[in-house]
Amino acid sequence: MGHGTPDNMNWGGLLQSLLLLVHLRQIICGSVWFSVPEEQEPGTLAGSLSKHFPPPYQLLTQEYLWMDKNTGNFYTTERKMDREALCPEETKAEECIILHNAIVRPSGDLIQFPVIIQDINDNAPHFENSEIHLRVSEDVTVGTSFLLDDQAQDRDAGLNGELKYHLEDTDGFFSLKIDKDNFIMLVVQTALDREIQDHYQMTLVATDCGADPLSATATLIVTVTDVNDNCPSFSSDSPRSVTIPGDSPKNMLVSQVRAEDPDTGPNAAIVYSLSPKVSERAKKLFSLDSLTGHIRLTQDLQSDNSEELVLKVLASGHHCPPADTQVTVSVLPKANQELTIKIGFIAEHQNQTMVLPENQPPTVLAVLELEGDSSFKGSSLAIEGEVPFTLSPQNGKYLLSTSKPLDYEMKREHHISVVVHGRPGEAFVIIPSRHVIRVLVADVNDNAPQFLQSHYQLEVGENNQPGIPLLQVSASDADSGHNGRVTYSLDKHTSTIFNIDSVTGQLSVSASLDREQQGIYNLTVFAQDSGSPPLESVTTVSIRVLDQNDNAPVFLTPHFIFFIPENVPPFAQVGRVGVTDPDEGENGNTELHVVNSSGPFVVDNTQGTLRTTTDLDRETEDRYELYLLASDHGHPVALTSTARVTIFVEDINDNQPKVILPSSNSSCLTVSPSAIAGTMVTKIYAIDEDSGMNSEITYTAVAPELVQNSSPFQVDSRSGNITLAQQLVQKDLGMHHLFIVVRDGGKPAPLYSTVWVNLLVSDSGEPCHLDRAPTWTGTPDLVQSPSRASICELETPRSAQLTLLAGLGLMLTSTCLLAATVVLYLKQRRSRLQQKNRGHIDENRIPFRLKDKYHSDD
């Protein structure tokens, strides 16, 4: 079946083998086990069976591990091993072991080996409750410990799951102690007082002991419970004396006493009572509520005389001695109650109500006078409560005036309560003569409209439907009536496409917006009230026009034309292909592609250029036509455009002339001695695959420096025609080898080819034949100085270098050869003098080579 399993073994056989080899497995694998940290990345080497068993190997289950059948190495899979998930019931002291079965050896033995999943610190401690509440009595002894049941849990094992705790933000009131059984104890460090602080909030931090420790926190809230450690006491502002009229009704509230106990709940319960020492008259006239401390009349008073009653009030608490206070009640005769307040208005008033414009400086409003019998002599008038008005005594009367300017927007109506004070040293009269004066504040236009926002921002997609509402601005005016009526308008320089409803503040646009024309509009909106003079405020509205993909990419020209030399390297720049898209973002992000072309070109989108991909050859292809497709990244539909590109490949001089005729350097042509001067003997024909100047061919004959006779043949530099320059004579008989250089017109350096033209002047009429081509041994500088290049003698097939060395050896060893060389030099010099006398010889006239100087390779 593969993987080392015999072909005749099926899965049923594997199970049978497993049952049969239980004991054998224990013997074989008793010492084979592996340990792997949990949560390893896929492909991590976990172990190898190669040290214990020979190949091949096959792991039967590959849920968490897979095995290489050849090496026995096994690796972690994509499914990571989580120790806490694989062994949820294991205690922290036990190991998490996963048994794996494998088939090993060529015999297909079944083995089982354990893999211990090692714990890593991948679980932070966890508190079941984020808040831990504990109640502690305020009288607890310093050093007392309280058990915290809410301990943190950590699913890791060993040091990774071992926890330590500490407290933060305790301010020295509490500390932690861990007892021998690992229980967390909260220890009180200082004395507690609920009346000073009734709860404490701290942070309990649990940190594991792993190499990279993890921690968790819970809020520990300690509530201090109350004990009865305080007694009632009367405050210093408890009423000491009170005056009541002699005709006060039954159940009238005379006064109220109030004691305080800092404790809470039942510990703060206070019971009020009258002291047994209170007079019978007082007990008969007054009653005291034991819970509220209210002192009331028990009957209607009809007293024509003054009297003073002293009430001693006790406040008792649980297990506390009573606190006491004293209240003196003065009863006035009935006749003294006829007291009136006379008002003389100065300010504008209607029906006892004054009307005062706002923002006025302090102004006298009225004159008040107290009228009554002589028993109220020494009484005075006062304003009750906090109001922006004052009473100033002046010659037994009182001037009522404002203490500061009134603000209609703050308060539109004031009620001035004027009351009578008793004689100095007496308390306020409970029901004195009282008069309430009403003051209405008249509004003035002192508030400009206020916009809810000083600046509004909104976004509108371009190509919107004309007339759509954009935004509603709103301004409020604290004034009333016309002063608070607001109208809206736009700045006069605002584009006419924007409109605003003068009443509602609704802003709208009457035309479609085009982001490419204008992307941002800043409008100024005025809010003006209807007061006299009117007040106004200003806000600005910024409108950002959102782009839509409504513009296709645009090429700078519909037809790009580029010229590029054929010798450029691959990926050379051909030219820039500019394209623009007025949209923004992805809508304006364009990408170029070459389409409808198999040419060697590609677009470099990062540079916006067209580049070659391979070498160009003008002789293969001198012109390319292609199309560029520009596509934006707009949504929901990308827009495209195309442009035509023509690329002309410019020629460089990379082809040397190719000689067509003669077809071979060893070809030969027989010339009749009777041919007349001017006869075209033969023709040299060559072609050049380049173009222009690079393909213009010229033909030049290369002659030696020293010649004895002029050649009877000449070459036309343009046509390549070889003609007889003069009538043939007896000395012209024999073989003539013409060495022709065929050049092109390339700049800066032309390319060239050479060809031998072999002419035999003979009247035998027999065909001319050469066994091998002549050999040129002159200077290689045929292009720069062809007219002065030397034509060396035709030699045997040995190389030119060996010939030169042999000649030098002969010159050194043979004086005879040296003498012959001197003779030859003299003859050449004489020949040159003869040529000078005859005049200048044309460059293209081919010198006649004597038979002893020119020969074939026969």
Secondary structure, DSSP 8 states (H G I E B T S, - for coil): -BTTB-TT--HHHHHHHHHHTHHHHHHHHTT--EEEETT--TT-EEEESTTTS-S-EEES--SSEEE-TTT-EEEE-SS---HHHHSTT--TTS-EEEEEEEEETTTTEEEEEEEEEE--S----B-S-SEEEEEEETT--TT-EEEE----B--S-GGGT-EEEEEES-TTSEEEEE-TT--EEEEE-S---TTT--EEEEEEEEEE-SSS--EEEEEEEEEEE--S----EE-TTS--EEEE-TT--TT-EEEE--EE-SS-GGGG--EEEE-TTS-HHHHHHEEE-TTT-EEEESS----SS-EEEEEEEEEE-TTS--EEEEEEEEE--GGGG-EEEEEEE-S-EETTEEEEETT--S-EEEEEEEEE-GGGTT-EEEEESS-SEEEEEETTEEEEEESS---TTT-SEEEEEEEEE-STTS--BSS--EEEEEEEEE--S----EES-SEEEEEEESS--TT-EEEE--EE-SS-GGGG-EEEEE-TTS-TTEEE-TTT-EEEESS---TTT-SEEEEEEEEEE-SSS--EEEEEEEEEEE--S----EES-SEEEEEEETT--TT-EEEE--EE--S-GGGG-EEEEEES--SSEEEETTTTEEEESS---TTT-SEEEEEEEEEE--SSS--EEEEEEEEEEE--S----EEEESS-TT-EEEE-TT--TT-EEEE-EEE-SS-GGGG--EEEE---S--SEEEEEEE-TTT-EEEESS---GGG-EEEEEEEEEE---SSS--EEEEEEEEEE-SS------SS-----S-S-TTTSGGG--------SS-HHHHHHHHHHHHHH-HHHHHHHHHHHHHHHHHHHHHHHH----TTEEEE--TTT-----
